[in-house]
Amino acid sequence: MIELRDLQLLDALARHRHFAKAAEECGISQPAFSMRIRKLEDRLGISIVRRANRFQGLTEEGEMIVRRARRILDDTRALEQEVQAARGEITGTLALGVIPTALSFASRLVRHLLAAHPRIVTRIETLTSSAIQGRLDDGTIDAGVTYSDSIGADLRVVQPLYEEHYVALIPERMADGQAALTWAQAAALPLCLLVPQMQNRRIIDRVFADQGLHPQIIAETSGFTAAMAMACEGLAATVVPRVLVESLGPLAGTRALDLIEPTVARPICLATLDRDPGLPAVAALRTVAASLE
C-alpha cells in the first residue's frame, strides 16, 4: 500500500527536481530518500524517476502518480483544516504566488487575513504571471495575485482586486517641476526596468512601442528594489506601480510622477482553484480579498 509519506516525498521531488533538496525539505537523508523512492518503484513495478548521473525528471507514469498524489495531499490538507474550522478556527499554511508589481498589495492582503485568522501561515513566493498559472494548475501554490488577463477562468475562481497604474520614479536632478510625465518624456530618460520575461516589462514595452518610442534602457533587474535604488542614487529613472510607491512612502532623492499620454491601467486579480472540497484557508483568503475591493 502506498503511504501518505511516499506521496509527500514524490511531491517534494517533483517540485525541487533534485534529490538532495527534496530530502532536506522532507527532513531525511538523501540516501534514505532515494531508497524510499526505489522501494515505491519496486512495489508498483514501474519506474517513477528517469535517472542518470543526476535527476533527469519523472517518467510518464511518475508524472501521473504525482498529479494523483497532489490531489490526495490537497484533500488531506482540506480535511485537517476542516476539522480545525469545525472547532472555530482556521489554521494551516497558505502558499501564495505574487507577481512582483503586486507584492505591496499582497502584504496588505496578508495583514487583513492574519487579523481575521491569526493561525494561518502565509508563504509568499514572487513569481511571473505564467508561473502562477502553472503552479496553480499543478497544485504547488494555493492562490495567486496576478494580472487578470494572464489567467484563464476555466476551473479557477478569479476575483478582481484593483487596477495597476504606473508612475515614473525619477531622481530629483532629472525632475523639472512637473506634476506628471508623458511616456515620451520617460523614454528620453535613462531607465532601469524589469527583465524582458516579466509581464510588467512586456506591458511597458508595449506602451512604448504603441507610441513609436525607443526608450533609453541602461539597466535591467529581476526585482524593483535594484531599480528603485538606482533612482535614489540618481543613476536612472524607473517605471513602477503606483501602489508600490504609496506603500513605501517618499523615497529620498526621488520624485514619483504619474505617467500620462496615455494613462495605462491593468487589472489585478486573486486567482484560486475552483475545488470541492476546497481549503478553508483559501475560502478565508477569498473573503478577505472581497472585503478589500
C-alpha positions in Angstrom: 0.0 0.0 0.0 1.2 3.5 -0.9 1.7 5.6 2.3 1.0 9.3 2.6 4.7 9.9 3.4 5.6 8.4 0.0 3.3 10.9 -1.7 4.9 13.7 0.2 8.4 12.7 -0.9 7.3 12.4 -4.5 5.7 15.9 -4.4 8.9 17.4 -3.0 11.0 15.7 -5.6 8.7 16.9 -8.4 8.9 20.5 -7.1 12.7 20.6 -6.5 13.8 18.3 -9.3 16.7 17.5 -7.1 17.1 14.6 -4.6 19.2 16.4 -2.0 17.0 19.5 -1.9 13.8 17.3 -1.7 15.3 15.2 1.0 16.3 18.3 3.0 12.8 19.7 2.8 11.4 16.3 4.0 13.8 16.1 6.9 15.6 12.8 5.9 19.0 12.0 4.5 19.4 11.8 0.7 20.2 8.0 0.8 17.1 7.3 2.8 15.0 9.4 0.5 16.4 7.7 -2.6 15.9 4.3 -1.0 12.3 5.0 -0.2 11.6 6.1 -3.8 13.3 2.9 -5.1 11.1 0.8 -2.8 8.0 2.5 -4.0 9.0 1.8 -7.6 9.6 -1.9 -6.8 6.3 -2.1 -5.0 4.4 -0.6 -8.0 6.5 -2.4 -10.6 7.2 0.8 -12.6 10.0 3.4 -12.9 8.9 6.8 -11.4 12.2 8.6 -11.9 14.4 8.9 -15.0 17.9 8.5 -13.7 21.4 9.2 -15.0 24.3 10.9 -13.1 21.7 13.3 -11.8 17.9 13.7 -11.6 16.5 13.7 -15.2 12.8 14.2 -14.5 9.9 11.9 -13.9 8.7 9.2 -16.2 5.2 9.4 -17.8 4.0 7.1 -15.0 5.7 9.2 -12.4 4.0 12.4 -13.7 0.7 10.6 -13.4 1.4 9.5 -9.9 2.5 13.0 -8.8 -0.7 14.5 -10.2 -2.8 12.0 -8.2 -0.5 12.4 -5.2 -1.1 16.2 -5.1 -4.9 15.8 -5.2 -4.7 13.3 -2.3 -2.3 15.6 -0.3 -4.7 18.6 -1.0 -7.7 16.6 0.2 -5.7 15.6 3.3 -4.9 19.3 4.0 -8.5 20.2 3.4 -9.6 17.5 5.9 -7.2 18.8 8.6 -8.3 22.4 8.1 -12.0 21.5 8.1 -11.6 19.7 11.4 -9.9 22.8 12.9 -12.6 25.0 11.3 -15.3 22.9 13.0 -13.6 23.8 16.3 -14.0 27.5 15.4 -10.5 28.3 14.0 -8.9 28.1 10.6 -5.3 27.0 10.5 -2.7 25.8 8.1 -0.1 27.0 5.6 -1.3 29.0 2.6 1.1 29.2 -0.4 0.5 32.5 -2.3 2.2 33.3 -5.6 2.5 37.0 -6.3 3.7 39.0 -9.3 6.5 41.5 -8.4 4.3 44.5 -9.0 1.6 43.3 -6.5 3.8 42.5 -3.6 2.9 45.6 -1.6 -0.8 44.8 -2.1 -0.2 41.2 -1.2 1.3 42.3 2.1 -1.8 44.3 2.8 -4.0 41.3 1.9 -2.0 39.0 4.3 -2.2 41.6 7.1 -6.0 41.5 6.9 -6.0 37.7 6.6 -3.9 37.4 9.8 -6.1 39.8 11.6 -9.1 37.6 10.9 -7.3 34.3 11.2 -4.1 34.6 13.2 -3.2 30.8 12.9 -2.9 30.8 9.1 0.7 31.0 8.0 1.1 32.5 4.5 4.1 31.6 2.4 4.6 34.3 -0.3 6.6 33.5 -3.4 7.4 36.1 -6.1 6.5 34.5 -9.4 5.9 35.5 -13.0 2.3 35.5 -14.2 2.9 32.4 -16.3 4.5 30.6 -13.4 1.5 31.5 -11.2 -0.9 29.9 -13.7 1.3 26.7 -14.0 1.8 26.4 -10.2 -1.9 26.8 -9.6 -2.6 24.0 -12.0 -0.1 21.6 -10.5 -1.2 22.4 -7.0 2.1 23.8 -5.7 0.5 27.1 -4.7 -2.9 27.7 -3.3 -3.6 31.1 -4.7 -2.1 33.8 -7.0 -2.2 37.6 -7.2 -1.6 38.2 -10.9 -2.8 40.1 -14.0 -6.4 39.3 -14.7 -5.8 38.8 -18.4 -3.0 36.4 -17.9 -5.1 33.8 -16.0 -7.8 31.6 -17.6 -11.1 31.4 -15.8 -11.5 27.6 -16.5 -11.5 25.7 -13.2 -10.4 28.8 -11.4 -12.1 31.5 -9.3 -10.9 34.9 -10.4 -11.6 37.9 -8.1 -10.9 41.5 -9.2 -8.6 43.3 -6.7 -7.5 46.6 -8.1 -6.2 48.3 -11.2 -2.5 48.7 -11.6 -1.5 52.3 -12.6 2.1 53.4 -13.3 4.3 56.2 -12.2 7.8 57.2 -13.2 10.2 57.2 -10.2 12.9 59.6 -11.2 15.9 61.2 -9.5 15.2 64.7 -8.3 18.0 66.1 -10.5 16.0 64.8 -13.6 12.8 66.5 -12.4 11.8 69.8 -13.9 9.0 70.8 -11.6 6.3 69.0 -13.5 3.5 67.0 -11.7 3.3 64.3 -14.4 5.4 62.8 -17.1 4.4 61.7 -20.6 5.6 58.3 -21.8 7.6 60.2 -24.5 9.4 62.2 -21.8 10.1 59.0 -19.8 11.6 57.3 -22.9 14.1 60.1 -23.1 15.4 59.4 -19.6 18.0 56.7 -18.7 15.8 53.9 -17.5 16.2 50.8 -15.3 13.4 48.3 -15.9 12.5 44.8 -15.1 13.9 42.0 -17.3 12.1 41.3 -20.5 10.5 38.0 -19.4 8.5 39.8 -16.7 4.9 40.7 -17.6 5.3 44.2 -16.2 8.2 44.8 -18.6 6.2 43.4 -21.5 3.4 45.9 -20.6 5.8 48.8 -20.5 7.5 47.8 -23.7 4.1 47.6 -25.5 3.2 51.1 -24.4 6.5 52.5 -25.7 6.1 50.5 -28.9 2.5 51.7 -29.5 3.7 55.3 -29.2 6.6 54.7 -31.6 9.1 55.3 -28.8 12.5 53.9 -28.3 13.3 54.1 -24.5 16.9 54.6 -23.3 17.3 51.5 -21.1 20.6 51.4 -19.3 19.9 48.5 -16.8 17.6 45.6 -16.2 16.7 43.8 -13.0 14.6 40.9 -11.8 13.0 43.0 -9.0 12.0 46.6 -8.2 14.5 47.0 -5.3 17.5 47.5 -7.5 15.6 49.8 -9.9 14.4 52.0 -7.1 17.8 52.1 -5.6 19.2 53.3 -8.8 16.6 56.1 -8.8 17.6 57.0 -5.2 21.3 57.2 -6.3 20.4 59.5 -9.2 21.6 57.0 -11.8 18.3 56.1 -13.6 14.6 56.5 -13.6 12.2 53.6 -13.5 8.6 52.7 -14.0 6.8 51.2 -11.1 3.2 50.6 -10.0 1.6 53.5 -8.0 0.5 51.1 -5.3 4.2 50.2 -4.6 5.2 53.8 -4.2 2.2 54.6 -2.0 3.1 51.6 0.3 6.7 52.7 0.7 6.1 56.4 1.0 8.5 59.1 -0.2 12.0 57.9 -1.2 14.8 60.3 -0.5 16.3 61.9 -3.6 13.4 60.9 -5.9 10.0 62.1 -7.2 7.1 59.9 -8.3 5.3 61.3 -11.3 2.1 60.0 -12.9 2.7 58.7 -16.4 0.2 60.1 -18.9 -0.4 60.3 -22.6 -1.5 57.5 -22.4 -2.8 56.7 -19.0 -2.4 52.9 -18.6 -4.2 50.6 -16.2 -4.1 46.8 -15.9 -6.5 44.8 -13.7 -5.0 42.7 -10.9 -6.9 39.7 -9.5 -6.8 36.9 -6.9 -6.9 33.5 -8.7 -7.6 30.3 -6.8 -8.6 26.8 -8.0 -12.3 26.0 -8.1 -12.2 22.9 -6.0 -14.8 20.9 -4.0 -13.9 20.4 -1.2 -11.7 23.5 -1.0 -9.2 24.5 1.6 -10.8 26.6 4.4 -7.7 28.8 4.4 -8.4 29.6 0.7 -12.0 30.4 1.4 -10.9 32.7 4.1 -8.5 34.4 1.7 -11.3 34.9 -0.8 -13.5 36.5 1.8 -10.7 38.9 2.9 -9.9 39.8 -0.7 -13.6 40.6 -1.3 -13.6 42.9 1.6 -10.7 44.9 0.1 -12.3 45.5 -3.3 
